[in-house]
Amino acid sequence: MKDVIALCDANAFYCSCEQVFNPSLLGKALGVLSNNDGCIVARTAQLKALGVAMGTPAFKVRDQVARGEIILKSSNYALYGDMSSRFMSVLEQFSPKLEVYSIDEAFVELSGFPLANLHAIGLDMKRRVFQWTGLPIGVGISTTKTLAKLANYAAKKFPATGGVVDLTSPIRQQRLMAITPVGEVWGVGRRIGKRLEAAGIHTAAQLANANRRWIRKQFSVVLERTVCELQGEYCIPWEEGSSANKHQIMCSRSFGQRVTTRQALHAALASFICRACEKLRKQQQYSREAIIFIRTDPFKANLPQTGRSLKLMVPSPTSDSSVWLQQLNPALDVLFQEGYEYKKAGFALVDLCSGAGFQGDLLTAASIPENTRMMTVLDAINQRFGSQTLRPASVGFRAQPWHMNQQVLSPSYTTQWPEIMKVQT
Amino acid sequence: MKPIQIFSRPLPETLPFYQSPAACGFTSPAADYLQDTLSLDQLLIRHPAATFFARAQGQSMKGAGIFDGDILIIDRSLTPGDGDVILALLDGELIVKRLVYCHGKPELHSENPDYPAIKLDSEEGLNVWGVVTEVIHHLR
């Protein structure tokens, strides 16, 4: 029996999330900005039609925004994360085997369904995801991951497909690959794409027919695998489960303004520690090891540059924010230097463990989480009354210079009670 | 070396809290009968992935028991039918009304005599965001 895989991804995911809760944005030239409102990272079809490229800095479209021709939103990751998990759980209704590939796309195994039904199943996925979540998606179905990606590309590229392409038939595979530029193939980046073009390989079909040994010698075994997959041979392994539980939790930010004082850095890092531990508790894990770093802005070459990091260890695995907050001052004694303008700092919990497999410490009395109940109460209060309602004093009281610029942030419609949608009766 | 197993499963979100220390004495006669505590989520939310909350504003749905400031539970997975209270998209705005079919054509009715019904030309003119399944009304 042949493997069958669907690649489902949301169209302009961040923009679509905004539009679900604010329908007045439907049909508009809408863009979502990166952290600190830097540049455009998601665009609706209408914004693309205006010729605004991915990565365009916000200030370049300032005039069109002022005239109301373009609408920009700050990125709202609380909202996008929640909508992503809803999207994934609808896909799980179709198959027990799901690989969450990124926030807005997943591979879904459909092996075992009759081939003749695959297109209908794809349409059903698209329809159900839209009904349940309001998100428009595209579906590409084929026999390898690379071909499923290609099918999904076609579903987006050609509106006549209705957003669903079944590419299990070898004849259709050949036809599509003949008209697909090699740069659009999954795993072929821009750099490799250029080298392939130079070697006379312009289309996906030409790559599929290339000599495997030559590809391995000239490029890499990774690209050889891509060639095999284009030929219908399943070789990119399935990553079990979803990537929801990560092996490390990183919380870092570029600051809205540059930071020069130890006090401001302390407040910033304290808030990153709280955020990271909150995430850790949410996935019911513990950690005894963390990395903390601070650095200046490498793009300001005329200013003195520094970047330092430090590994922190605590006696036993914990998810208690206060344990890490106690480490912060000693860490800054090592890391902080006067006379620099800091641009970015971060805190990462590494080597995460669940309750199972946890090894107690011989020398400290209480091993697992003394402060669990206090942290549970803290999380519950912040969930109910708004994020950061209750926080350690070290995080600070006023708006801090290191806060992100989020001038046009939408409410956290699905994760904070005070911010749920308001609707007229 | 194999790590020592201390917990065999992840800690549940709410734990029954034992008031007495476990060291000695009789075990509670109720211990065998411990059940999960009641969950409002379980009662009110049938399709978590499709369920959203909104706060109602305005007086037009009083008759349906929806008052200004109430929290609505909206299930997008349900297919709206005649008589359902729905969240509809009208002219780029989300409004809460009762869906009523009159001679086969959809109408959006208020539950307050001061507000007239909104008649739609056809099924295509009806854009349903979700079906309102529950209302949470605070008494104090």
Interface residues (C-beta under 8 A of the other chain):
Chain A: P23 S24 L26 S85 R86 S89 V90 Q131 W132 T133 G134 Q284 S354 G355 A356 G357 F358 Q359 G360 S367 I368 T372 Y413 T414 W417 I420 M421 K422 V423 Q424 T425
Chain B: P3 I4 Q5 I6 F7 S8 R9 P10 L11 H47 P48 A49 A50 F52 F53 A54 R55 A56 Q57 G58 Q59 S60 M61 I66 D68 I71 L72 R76 S77 L87 L89 G92 E93 L94 I95 V96 K97 S110 W129
